[in-house]
Amino acid sequence: MHGLHFEHVTVQNCTLDGVAIRGAQNVTIVSCDLSDSGSSVVPGPGLQHNLLITRSHTVDIRDSRFDTSPWGSGVDISHCQNVMLLNNEVARNALHGIHVTESEHVRLTNTLAEGNDAHGIIFDTQMDGCQDVTLNENILRNNGKSGIHLHYARETMLENNTLIDNTDDQ
């Protein structure tokens, strides 16, 4: 799939992922509302999210909200390259606000991550982890674990992020 463009799209109350994109190139998501999706049905709890993007290249996610996934994360990104998340809201998700694993060249700017049951933003690893990650000007507050959690992320730059009242932050 090439050149996917979602603008002013609302997706709510889906049993599985609200939107799942796999193996795409040049994906743009602008001013969308993906909320209240993801359940505990097969393959199991925590594996469905408001937005799932995997094995994709050149992804731009802007000015959107990904809230209240009852079993998953607001945004789940895995095995992707050249990902930009700008001016988004991820709140009240049962897992993480944004979960990124095995991805590189990821930029996350001016995002509000609040009230998620686990981490606000997590960069995770399955084998090699994430590489070339930049987080700046994000607000992370009232999350059940850390505001930002980096688990084996190489070449990481954190600038001007605000962390307030996250359970695991020091």
KEKE-3310 file (N, C-alpha, C; in steps of 0.2 Angstrom, whole numbers, plus 5000, padded with zeros to 4 digits):
npx = (5004:5003:5004:4993:4981:4973:4961:4952:4945:4934:4934:4927:4924:4927:4929:4941:4957:4955:4960:4971:4986:4997:5012:5014:5018:5022:5011:4999:4991:4979:4971:4962:4951:4952:4946:4941:4942:4948:4949:4947:4946:4951:4967:4969:4969:4976:4981:4975:4972:4969:4975:4985:5001:5012:5027:5029:5034:5039:5029:5017:5009:4997:4990:4979:4968:4969:4961:4956:4956:4950:4957:4970:4983:4984:4991:5000:5016:5026:5041:5044:5049:5055:5045:5034:5026:5016:5009:4998:4985:4985:4976:4970:4971:4971:4983:4997:5000:5007:5015:5030:5040:5055:5058:5064:5071:5062:5051:5044:5034:5027:5016:5002:5001:4991:4985:4985:4985:4997:5013:5016:5023:5032:5047:5051:5058:5060:5069:5081:5077:5074:5080:5088:5079:5069:5062:5052:5046:5034:5020:5018:5008:5000:5001:5000:5012:5028:5031:5039:5046:5061:5067:5080:5083:5092:5103:5096:5086:5081:5071:5065:5053:5039:5035:5023:5017:5017:5016:5028:5039:5053)
npy = (4994:5011:5029:5032:5042:5049:5060:5070:5059:5049:5036:5024:5013:5000:4983:4976:4982:5000:5007:4998:4997:4989:4986:4997:5012:5029:5036:5046:5053:5064:5076:5067:5056:5043:5032:5023:5010:4992:4977:4963:4951:4937:4940:4941:4951:4968:4967:4974:4990:5008:5014:5005:5002:4994:4988:4998:5013:5029:5038:5049:5057:5068:5081:5074:5063:5049:5040:5032:5018:5003:4991:4991:5001:5019:5022:5011:5006:4997:4990:5000:5014:5031:5040:5052:5060:5072:5085:5078:5069:5057:5048:5041:5027:5009:5002:5009:5026:5029:5017:5011:5000:4992:5001:5014:5031:5040:5053:5063:5075:5088:5082:5077:5066:5058:5051:5038:5020:5013:5017:5034:5037:5024:5017:5002:4985:4971:4963:4971:4984:5002:5015:5031:5041:5055:5065:5079:5093:5088:5084:5075:5067:5061:5048:5030:5023:5027:5043:5044:5030:5022:5008:5001:5010:5017:5031:5042:5057:5068:5083:5097:5091:5089:5082:5077:5071:5057:5040:5032:5041:5050)
npz = (5000:4996:4999:5008:5015:5028:5033:5045:5050:5059:5070:5081:5095:5090:5090:5088:5082:5080:5069:5058:5050:5039:5032:5024:5014:5015:5023:5030:5043:5048:5059:5065:5074:5084:5094:5109:5105:5103:5111:5123:5115:5105:5098:5111:5127:5127:5114:5104:5098:5097:5086:5075:5068:5058:5051:5042:5032:5032:5039:5045:5058:5063:5073:5080:5090:5101:5111:5126:5124:5129:5132:5126:5118:5114:5103:5093:5087:5077:5070:5061:5050:5049:5056:5061:5074:5078:5088:5095:5105:5117:5128:5143:5140:5142:5141:5136:5131:5119:5111:5105:5096:5090:5080:5069:5067:5073:5077:5090:5094:5104:5110:5120:5133:5144:5159:5156:5159:5160:5154:5148:5136:5128:5122:5116:5116:5106:5100:5094:5098:5098:5087:5084:5090:5094:5106:5110:5118:5124:5134:5148:5159:5174:5172:5174:5176:5171:5163:5152:5145:5141:5134:5130:5119:5106:5102:5106:5109:5121:5124:5133:5138:5148:5163:5174:5189:5186:5190:5192:5190:5195)
capx = (5000:5007:5001:4987:4979:4967:4960:4946:4941:4932:4933:4925:4920:4928:4930:4948:4960:4951:4963:4977:4990:5002:5016:5012:5023:5019:5005:4997:4985:4979:4965:4958:4949:4952:4945:4936:4943:4952:4945:4951:4945:4957:4972:4970:4969:4982:4984:4971:4973:4965:4979:4991:5005:5017:5031:5028:5039:5037:5022:5016:5003:4997:4984:4974:4967:4969:4959:4951:4956:4949:4962:4976:4986:4981:4995:5005:5020:5031:5045:5043:5055:5054:5039:5033:5020:5016:5002:4993:4983:4984:4974:4965:4971:4972:4990:5001:4998:5011:5020:5035:5045:5059:5057:5070:5070:5055:5051:5038:5034:5021:5010:4999:5000:4989:4980:4986:4986:5004:5017:5013:5026:5037:5050:5052:5062:5058:5076:5086:5075:5073:5086:5087:5073:5068:5056:5053:5040:5029:5018:5016:5005:4996:5001:5000:5019:5032:5029:5043:5050:5065:5070:5085:5083:5099:5103:5090:5087:5075:5072:5060:5047:5036:5033:5020:5013:5017:5018:5035:5044:5057)
capy = (5000:5017:5035:5032:5048:5049:5066:5071:5053:5047:5028:5023:5007:4994:4977:4975:4989:5005:5007:4994:4998:4985:4986:5003:5017:5036:5036:5052:5054:5071:5078:5061:5054:5036:5031:5018:5003:4987:4973:4957:4945:4934:4935:4942:4958:4971:4967:4978:4997:5013:5014:5000:5003:4990:4987:5004:5017:5036:5039:5056:5057:5075:5084:5069:5060:5042:5040:5027:5011:4999:4985:4992:5008:5024:5021:5005:5007:4992:4989:5006:5019:5038:5041:5058:5061:5079:5088:5073:5068:5050:5049:5036:5020:5004:5001:5015:5031:5028:5011:5010:4995:4989:5006:5019:5038:5042:5060:5063:5082:5092:5077:5076:5059:5059:5047:5031:5015:5011:5023:5039:5035:5019:5014:4995:4981:4964:4961:4976:4990:5007:5019:5037:5043:5062:5067:5086:5098:5083:5084:5068:5068:5057:5041:5025:5021:5033:5047:5042:5024:5020:5002:4999:5015:5020:5037:5046:5064:5071:5090:5101:5087:5091:5076:5079:5067:5050:5036:5030:5046:5052)
capz = (5000:4995:4999:5012:5018:5032:5036:5048:5050:5066:5071:5088:5097:5086:5094:5087:5082:5077:5062:5058:5044:5039:5026:5020:5013:5014:5027:5033:5047:5050:5062:5066:5081:5084:5101:5112:5101:5106:5117:5125:5111:5102:5101:5119:5130:5126:5107:5100:5100:5093:5080:5075:5062:5058:5045:5037:5031:5031:5043:5048:5062:5066:5076:5081:5096:5102:5118:5129:5122:5135:5133:5122:5118:5110:5096:5094:5081:5077:5064:5056:5049:5047:5059:5064:5078:5080:5090:5096:5111:5119:5135:5146:5137:5147:5141:5135:5127:5113:5112:5099:5096:5084:5074:5069:5065:5076:5080:5094:5097:5106:5111:5127:5135:5151:5162:5153:5164:5160:5152:5143:5130:5129:5117:5119:5112:5106:5099:5093:5101:5093:5085:5082:5093:5097:5110:5112:5119:5125:5141:5150:5166:5178:5169:5179:5176:5169:5158:5146:5147:5136:5135:5124:5113:5105:5098:5109:5111:5125:5125:5135:5140:5155:5166:5180:5193:5184:5196:5192:5188:5201)
cpx = (5004:5002:4994:4987:4973:4966:4953:4941:4940:4931:4932:4922:4921:4931:4938:4951:4955:4954:4970:4980:4996:5006:5015:5018:5019:5012:5004:4991:4984:4972:4960:4956:4948:4952:4940:4937:4948:4949:4950:4949:4951:4960:4973:4970:4976:4985:4980:4971:4969:4969:4985:4994:5011:5020:5029:5033:5036:5030:5022:5009:5002:4990:4978:4974:4966:4968:4955:4951:4955:4953:4969:4979:4983:4984:5000:5009:5025:5034:5044:5049:5052:5046:5039:5026:5020:5009:4997:4991:4982:4982:4969:4965:4973:4979:4994:4998:5000:5016:5024:5040:5048:5058:5063:5068:5063:5056:5044:5038:5027:5015:5008:4998:4998:4984:4980:4987:4993:5008:5014:5016:5031:5040:5053:5056:5059:5065:5081:5084:5074:5079:5084:5080:5073:5062:5057:5046:5034:5027:5015:5014:5000:4995:5002:5007:5023:5029:5032:5047:5054:5068:5074:5083:5089:5098:5097:5091:5080:5076:5065:5053:5045:5033:5030:5016:5012:5019:5025:5041:5047:5056)
cpy = (5006:5023:5035:5039:5048:5056:5067:5065:5051:5039:5027:5016:5001:4989:4975:4981:4993:5006:5003:4995:4994:4985:4991:5008:5024:5036:5043:5052:5061:5073:5072:5060:5047:5034:5026:5011:4999:4984:4968:4951:4943:4939:4937:4950:4961:4971:4970:4985:5002:5014:5009:5001:4999:4989:4992:5009:5024:5037:5046:5056:5064:5077:5079:5066:5053:5040:5034:5021:5006:4993:4987:4999:5012:5023:5016:5005:5001:4991:4994:5010:5025:5039:5048:5059:5068:5082:5083:5072:5060:5050:5043:5029:5015:5002:5008:5020:5030:5022:5010:5005:4993:4994:5011:5026:5040:5049:5061:5070:5084:5087:5077:5069:5059:5053:5040:5026:5013:5017:5027:5037:5030:5017:5008:4991:4974:4960:4966:4983:4995:5011:5025:5040:5050:5063:5074:5089:5094:5085:5078:5069:5063:5050:5036:5022:5027:5037:5045:5036:5022:5013:5000:5003:5018:5027:5041:5053:5066:5078:5093:5097:5089:5084:5078:5073:5060:5046:5034:5035:5048:5059)
cpz = (5000:4996:5002:5015:5021:5035:5038:5048:5058:5066:5079:5089:5093:5091:5094:5087:5078:5070:5062:5051:5044:5032:5021:5019:5012:5017:5030:5037:5050:5053:5063:5073:5081:5092:5103:5108:5105:5112:5119:5121:5108:5098:5108:5121:5128:5119:5102:5102:5095:5086:5080:5068:5063:5051:5040:5037:5029:5033:5046:5051:5065:5068:5077:5088:5096:5109:5120:5126:5128:5137:5130:5123:5114:5103:5098:5087:5082:5070:5059:5055:5047:5049:5062:5067:5080:5082:5091:5103:5112:5126:5137:5143:5143:5147:5141:5131:5120:5115:5105:5100:5090:5078:5075:5065:5067:5079:5084:5097:5098:5107:5119:5128:5143:5153:5159:5159:5165:5158:5147:5136:5131:5122:5120:5114:5112:5104:5099:5096:5095:5092:5082:5084:5096:5100:5112:5113:5121:5133:5143:5158:5168:5174:5175:5180:5175:5163:5151:5149:5141:5138:5129:5118:5112:5101:5100:5111:5115:5126:5127:5135:5147:5157:5173:5183:5190:5189:5197:5191:5195:5202)
residu = (MET:HIS:GLY:LEU:HIS:PHE:GLU:HIS:VAL:THR:VAL:GLN:ASN:CYS:THR:LEU:ASP:GLY:VAL:ALA:ILE:ARG:GLY:ALA:GLN:ASN:VAL:THR:ILE:VAL:SER:CYS:ASP:LEU:SER:ASP:SER:GLY:SER:SER:VAL:VAL:PRO:GLY:PRO:GLY:LEU:GLN:HIS:ASN:LEU:LEU:ILE:THR:ARG:SER:HIS:THR:VAL:ASP:ILE:ARG:ASP:SER:ARG:PHE:ASP:THR:SER:PRO:TRP:GLY:SER:GLY:VAL:ASP:ILE:SER:HIS:CYS:GLN:ASN:VAL:MET:LEU:LEU:ASN:ASN:GLU:VAL:ALA:ARG:ASN:ALA:LEU:HIS:GLY:ILE:HIS:VAL:THR:GLU:SER:GLU:HIS:VAL:ARG:LEU:THR:ASN:THR:LEU:ALA:GLU:GLY:ASN:ASP:ALA:HIS:GLY:ILE:ILE:PHE:ASP:THR:GLN:MET:ASP:GLY:CYS:GLN:ASP:VAL:THR:LEU:ASN:GLU:ASN:ILE:LEU:ARG:ASN:ASN:GLY:LYS:SER:GLY:ILE:HIS:LEU:HIS:TYR:ALA:ARG:GLU:THR:MET:LEU:GLU:ASN:ASN:THR:LEU:ILE:ASP:ASN:THR:ASP:ASP:GLN)
# end
